[in-house]
Amino acid sequence: MSADLSRTDPALGLDTHLEGWLVVLCDTAVATRTAYVGDVGDFARRLGGRVPQPNSDESVAWLGRGRLLGTRSGVRLGTLVRAAHALAALDVRDLDHVRIETALDEMASTSSPSSALRQVSALASFLSYLVDIRALETSPLVAPMNHLVPVVRSEHDALSREEERALYGASAAGPAGRLAWPVRDVAAMRLLIGTGLNRGEFLSLAIDDVDLLNSIVVVTGRGDVRRVLDLNEATTEALVDYVEERDAKFGGTYDPAHLFVRTDGSAFDARSLYRLVEQLFERAGVEPRPGSMTHLLRDTFALRCAERGLSVDEVQRQLGHTNGRSTQRLLAARQH
């Protein structure tokens, strides 16, 4: 199936999506991430992507960016650079089912069955990410992503009370500069820790989803299931301050479809959120844990619920889990 080109710049190289996809993969083991990035790079080359030339201007430029991405994600630098070069030569128009089927046939004739399944799984993951961010309308490939190895978390992954307070303090004391917005950052941290929203739910919030007068937020989770969550007093106050400052900053020119925006008024995306949380952890002196740090904030909310005496059913409703076993496993791992 072809891409919906009205939703993205068709001339934009697919390498521009590499960092955002890595953010999604943060809940999988580092070895898995490296393998998946390498496999997607191989597929890109089969679709017509370039092989990097040593010491070229493009190669040197990607080495600098690759070091930063590699440090954040744990993916090997060489793997990142090779994949980025191959993806840079492609855009969404190259992701039609005919070209992909041809690449799959070529791969099947040159790879072992187990390698082929892993490579298809990696490609399916990347294409699913492009659908999630609306760069593609639908994925031209449907395949099981069964090679992703989850990050193993310990019972100490949830934030301590001291770490939580340090994060709030770091949010409020943001450094000077055009990209800093302490009032927004406090509101974001309060909302994430105070409600347990996952990354997608947080990013999809619109202005109208928050009723600050009644201290509630309406969240749309998986399967378009909506749930109403109460906001505590501190979170409500932080959101009031943020919305007032946002109105004063942008007037009526911002997009009401997005509650949280960057300092230029554009909508927050997965990469923006990842960078914000990463910077706040560093400024607060909070030790990162394996996997996604935004998921760590969700884990912390679940533990706070258990500490307040909420039942598994109540925590399940708050988190939007469709299966109570997921909630039980999470709480069992966090209580110690």
C-alpha positions as CSV (number, residue, x, y, z in Angstrom):
1,M,0.0,0.0,0.0
2,S,1.2,3.5,-0.7
3,A,2.0,6.1,1.8
4,D,-0.4,9.0,2.6
5,L,1.9,11.7,1.4
6,S,-0.4,14.5,2.7
7,R,0.8,13.6,6.2
8,T,4.5,14.0,5.7
9,D,7.1,15.7,3.5
10,P,7.7,13.1,0.7
11,A,11.2,14.4,0.1
12,L,12.2,13.9,3.7
13,G,14.8,11.1,4.0
14,L,13.8,8.2,6.2
15,D,17.0,8.8,8.3
16,T,15.1,11.7,10.0
17,H,12.9,9.1,11.7
18,L,15.8,7.0,13.1
19,E,16.1,8.8,16.4
20,G,12.3,8.7,17.1
21,W,12.2,5.0,16.4
22,L,15.1,4.4,18.8
23,V,13.1,6.1,21.5
24,V,10.3,3.5,20.9
25,L,12.9,0.7,21.2
26,C,14.2,1.9,24.5
27,D,12.1,-0.7,26.4
28,T,14.1,-3.5,24.6
29,A,17.5,-4.9,25.4
30,V,20.5,-3.0,23.8
31,A,21.6,-6.0,21.8
32,T,18.1,-6.2,20.2
33,R,18.2,-2.5,19.3
34,T,21.5,-2.8,17.6
35,A,20.3,-5.9,15.7
36,Y,17.1,-4.2,14.6
37,V,18.9,-1.0,13.4
38,G,21.3,-3.1,11.5
39,D,18.5,-5.1,9.9
40,V,16.6,-2.0,8.9
41,G,19.7,-0.6,7.3
42,D,20.2,-3.8,5.3
43,F,16.6,-3.6,4.1
44,A,17.1,0.1,3.2
45,R,20.1,-0.9,1.0
46,R,18.0,-3.6,-0.7
47,L,15.4,-0.9,-1.5
48,G,18.1,1.3,-3.1
49,G,19.7,3.0,-0.1
50,R,23.3,4.1,-0.2
51,V,26.4,2.5,1.4
52,P,28.4,5.2,3.2
53,Q,31.7,6.3,1.6
54,P,34.5,6.7,4.2
55,N,35.6,10.2,4.9
56,S,32.8,11.8,2.8
57,D,31.2,15.0,4.1
58,E,28.0,13.1,4.7
59,S,29.9,10.3,6.6
60,V,31.7,12.8,8.8
61,A,28.4,14.6,9.6
62,W,26.7,11.4,10.5
63,L,29.5,10.3,12.7
64,G,28.9,13.3,15.0
65,R,25.2,12.7,15.2
66,G,25.7,9.0,15.4
67,R,27.9,9.3,18.5
68,L,25.1,11.2,20.3
69,L,22.4,8.7,19.3
70,G,24.6,5.8,20.1
71,T,25.4,7.1,23.6
72,R,21.6,7.6,24.2
73,S,20.5,4.3,22.8
74,G,23.4,1.9,23.3
75,V,23.4,1.1,19.6
76,R,26.9,0.7,18.0
77,L,28.1,3.7,16.1
78,G,29.0,1.9,12.9
79,T,25.6,0.2,12.8
80,L,23.8,3.6,13.2
81,V,25.9,5.4,10.6
82,R,25.4,2.6,8.0
83,A,21.7,2.5,8.6
84,A,21.3,6.3,8.5
85,H,23.2,6.5,5.1
86,A,20.9,3.8,3.6
87,L,17.7,5.4,5.0
88,A,18.8,8.9,3.9
89,A,18.5,7.9,0.2
90,L,14.9,6.8,0.7
91,D,11.6,8.5,1.5
92,V,8.0,7.3,2.1
93,R,7.3,6.9,-1.6
94,D,9.9,4.1,-1.7
95,L,7.9,2.0,0.8
96,D,5.4,0.5,-1.5
97,H,4.5,-3.2,-1.2
98,V,6.0,-4.2,-4.6
99,R,9.4,-2.9,-3.7
100,I,9.3,-4.4,-0.3
101,E,8.1,-7.8,-1.6
102,T,11.1,-7.7,-4.1
103,A,13.5,-7.0,-1.2
104,L,11.9,-9.7,0.9
105,D,12.4,-12.3,-1.9
106,E,16.0,-11.2,-2.3
107,M,16.6,-11.5,1.5
108,A,14.9,-14.9,1.6
109,S,17.3,-16.3,-1.0
110,T,20.4,-15.0,0.9
111,S,19.6,-15.4,4.6
112,S,18.8,-18.3,6.9
113,P,15.2,-18.8,8.0
114,S,15.9,-17.5,11.5
115,S,17.8,-14.4,10.2
116,A,15.1,-13.7,7.7
117,L,12.4,-13.8,10.4
118,R,14.4,-11.4,12.6
119,Q,14.9,-9.0,9.6
120,V,11.3,-9.0,8.8
121,S,10.4,-8.4,12.4
122,A,12.8,-5.4,12.5
123,L,11.3,-3.9,9.3
124,A,7.8,-4.4,10.7
125,S,8.8,-2.5,13.9
126,F,10.2,0.5,11.8
127,L,7.1,0.6,9.6
128,S,4.8,0.5,12.5
129,Y,6.6,3.4,14.0
130,L,6.1,5.4,10.8
131,V,2.4,4.6,10.9
132,D,2.2,5.7,14.6
133,I,3.7,9.1,13.7
134,R,1.5,9.4,10.6
135,A,4.3,9.4,8.2
136,L,2.5,6.4,6.6
137,E,-1.2,5.8,6.5
138,T,-0.8,2.0,6.8
139,S,2.1,-0.4,6.9
140,P,2.9,-2.2,3.7
141,L,4.1,-5.1,5.8
142,V,2.4,-7.0,8.6
143,A,4.6,-9.3,10.5
144,P,5.1,-10.5,14.1
145,M,7.8,-8.5,16.0
146,N,8.7,-11.5,18.2
147,H,12.5,-10.9,18.4
148,L,12.3,-7.9,20.6
149,V,13.8,-8.8,24.0
150,P,12.2,-6.8,26.8
151,V,14.5,-4.9,29.2
152,V,14.7,-6.7,32.5
153,R,13.7,-4.3,35.3
154,S,14.4,-4.7,39.0
155,E,12.1,-4.0,41.9
156,H,14.0,-0.7,42.5
157,D,13.1,0.9,39.1
158,A,10.4,3.2,40.6
159,L,11.6,6.6,41.8
160,S,12.1,7.1,45.5
161,R,10.4,10.1,47.1
162,E,13.7,11.9,47.2
163,E,14.3,11.3,43.5
164,E,10.8,12.4,42.7
165,R,11.3,15.7,44.6
166,A,14.6,16.2,42.8
167,L,13.0,15.9,39.4
168,Y,10.4,18.5,40.3
169,G,13.1,20.8,41.5
170,A,15.2,20.3,38.4
171,S,12.1,21.1,36.3
172,A,11.4,24.3,38.1
173,A,15.0,25.4,37.9
174,G,15.6,25.1,34.2
175,P,18.6,26.7,32.7
176,A,18.4,30.0,30.9
177,G,18.0,29.9,27.1
178,R,15.5,30.0,24.3
179,L,14.7,26.2,24.7
180,A,14.1,26.4,28.4
181,W,10.5,26.5,29.7
182,P,10.4,25.6,33.4
183,V,6.7,26.1,33.9
184,R,5.9,23.7,31.1
185,D,8.5,21.2,32.4
186,V,7.0,21.2,35.9
187,A,3.5,20.6,34.5
188,A,4.8,17.7,32.3
189,M,6.5,16.0,35.2
190,R,3.6,16.5,37.5
191,L,1.2,15.1,35.0
192,L,3.3,12.1,34.1
193,I,4.0,11.0,37.6
194,G,0.6,12.1,38.9
195,T,-1.5,10.2,36.4
196,G,0.7,7.3,35.0
197,L,0.1,8.3,31.3
198,N,2.2,6.5,28.8
199,R,4.1,8.3,26.1
200,G,1.5,8.1,23.5
201,E,-1.3,9.2,25.8
202,F,0.7,12.2,27.0
203,L,1.6,13.3,23.4
204,S,-1.9,13.0,22.1
205,L,-3.5,15.2,24.8
206,A,-5.4,18.2,23.5
207,I,-6.3,21.4,25.3
208,D,-9.9,20.3,25.6
209,D,-8.9,17.0,27.2
210,V,-8.0,18.8,30.4
211,D,-10.7,20.3,32.7
212,L,-8.8,22.3,35.2
213,L,-11.9,23.6,36.9
214,N,-12.9,20.1,37.9
215,S,-9.3,18.8,38.1
216,I,-9.7,15.9,35.6
217,V,-8.1,14.8,32.4
218,V,-9.8,12.7,29.7
219,V,-7.3,10.2,28.2
220,T,-7.7,8.1,25.1
221,G,-5.8,4.9,25.4
222,R,-5.4,1.7,23.3
223,G,-8.4,0.8,21.1
224,D,-9.6,4.4,21.5
225,V,-10.9,3.6,25.0
226,R,-11.4,6.8,27.0
227,R,-10.9,7.1,30.7
228,V,-11.3,10.0,33.1
229,L,-8.5,10.5,35.6
230,D,-8.4,12.8,38.6
231,L,-5.6,15.4,39.0
232,N,-4.1,16.0,42.4
233,E,-3.9,19.6,43.6
234,A,-0.2,20.0,42.7
235,T,-0.7,18.8,39.2
236,T,-3.7,21.0,38.6
237,E,-1.9,24.1,39.9
238,A,1.1,23.3,37.6
239,L,-1.2,22.8,34.6
240,V,-3.0,26.1,35.3
241,D,0.3,28.0,35.4
242,Y,1.5,26.3,32.2
243,V,-1.7,27.0,30.3
244,E,-1.8,30.6,31.4
245,E,1.8,31.1,30.4
246,R,1.3,29.3,27.1
247,D,-1.7,31.6,26.3
248,A,0.4,34.7,27.1
249,K,3.3,33.4,25.0
250,F,1.4,32.4,21.9
251,G,-2.0,34.0,22.1
252,G,-4.5,32.3,19.9
253,T,-1.9,31.1,17.3
254,Y,-1.1,27.7,18.7
255,D,-2.7,24.4,17.8
256,P,-5.4,23.4,20.4
257,A,-5.0,19.8,19.3
258,H,-1.8,19.6,21.4
259,L,-1.6,20.4,25.1
260,F,2.2,20.3,25.3
261,V,4.3,22.3,22.8
262,R,7.9,23.3,22.3
263,T,9.2,26.8,22.9
264,D,8.4,27.7,19.3
265,G,4.8,26.5,19.6
266,S,5.1,23.3,17.6
267,A,3.7,20.1,19.1
268,F,5.7,17.9,21.4
269,D,6.7,14.5,19.8
270,A,8.4,11.4,21.1
271,R,11.9,12.7,20.6
272,S,11.1,16.0,22.4
273,L,9.7,14.1,25.4
274,Y,12.6,11.8,25.5
275,R,15.1,14.6,25.4
276,L,13.2,16.6,28.1
277,V,13.1,13.7,30.5
278,E,16.7,12.7,29.9
279,Q,17.8,16.3,30.6
280,L,15.7,16.5,33.8
281,F,17.1,13.2,35.1
282,E,20.6,14.5,34.5
283,R,20.0,17.9,36.1
284,A,18.3,16.2,39.1
285,G,21.2,13.8,39.6
286,V,18.7,10.8,39.3
287,E,20.3,7.6,38.1
288,P,18.7,6.4,34.9
289,R,17.3,2.8,34.8
290,P,17.3,0.4,31.9
291,G,14.6,1.1,29.3
292,S,12.4,4.1,28.8
293,M,12.6,6.8,31.5
294,T,9.0,7.9,30.7
295,H,7.9,4.4,31.5
296,L,9.8,4.7,34.8
297,L,7.5,7.6,35.7
298,R,4.5,5.4,34.9
299,D,5.9,2.7,37.2
300,T,6.4,5.3,39.9
301,F,2.8,6.3,39.7
302,A,1.7,2.7,40.0
303,L,3.8,2.2,43.1
304,R,2.4,5.4,44.7
305,C,-1.2,4.1,44.0
306,A,-0.3,0.8,45.8
307,E,1.2,2.8,48.7
308,R,-2.1,4.7,49.0
309,G,-3.9,1.3,49.3
310,L,-5.6,1.2,45.9
311,S,-6.7,-2.2,44.8
312,V,-5.2,-4.0,41.7
313,D,-8.5,-3.2,39.8
314,E,-8.3,0.5,40.7
315,V,-4.7,0.7,39.5
316,Q,-5.6,-1.2,36.4
317,R,-8.2,1.3,35.6
318,Q,-5.9,4.2,36.2
319,L,-3.2,2.8,34.0
320,G,-5.6,1.7,31.2
321,H,-4.4,-1.9,31.3
322,T,-6.8,-4.2,29.4
323,N,-5.4,-7.2,31.3
324,G,-5.3,-7.3,35.1
325,R,-2.3,-9.7,35.0
326,S,-0.2,-6.9,33.6
327,T,-1.1,-4.7,36.6
328,Q,-0.5,-7.5,39.1
329,R,3.0,-8.2,37.6
330,L,3.9,-4.6,37.7
331,L,2.9,-4.1,41.3
332,A,4.5,-7.3,42.4
333,A,7.8,-6.2,40.9
334,R,7.6,-2.7,42.5
335,Q,6.6,-3.6,46.1
336,H,9.5,-4.5,48.3
